[in-house]
Amino acid sequence: MSAIKPPHGFKLAYARDLKSSEWAKFGTQARAPEFLKQCAYADPNNIRVIERDGRECIFVRAK
C-alpha cells in the first residue's frame, strides 16, 4: 500500500485499515475519530476524511 499524502495545509490525525476497527492516533488529538468524521461533512475546510487503497485517514487543518 502506498502512503496517503495529506492535502495541502492538513496533518494526519488518525488512520486505520478498513478491515480494522482500531484507529492509530498521530499526535495529540482533542477529539475522537468518530466525532471528527461527523464534523468533516459540516466543516470540510478544517477536517477531511479520505478512503483509498484499503485505508481510511482523517486529516485536520494544521495550525
C-alpha positions, 0 to 999 in steps of 0.5 A: 500500500502506498502512503496517503499524502495529506492535502495541502495545509492538513496533518494526519490525525488518525488512520486505520485499515478498513478491515480494522476497527482500531484507529492509530492516533498521530499526535495529540488529538482533542477529539475522537475519530468518530466525532471528527468524521461527523464534523468533516461533512459540516466543516470540510475546510478544517477536517477531511476524511479520505478512503483509498487503497484499503485505508481510511485517514482523517486529516485536520487543518494544521495550525 
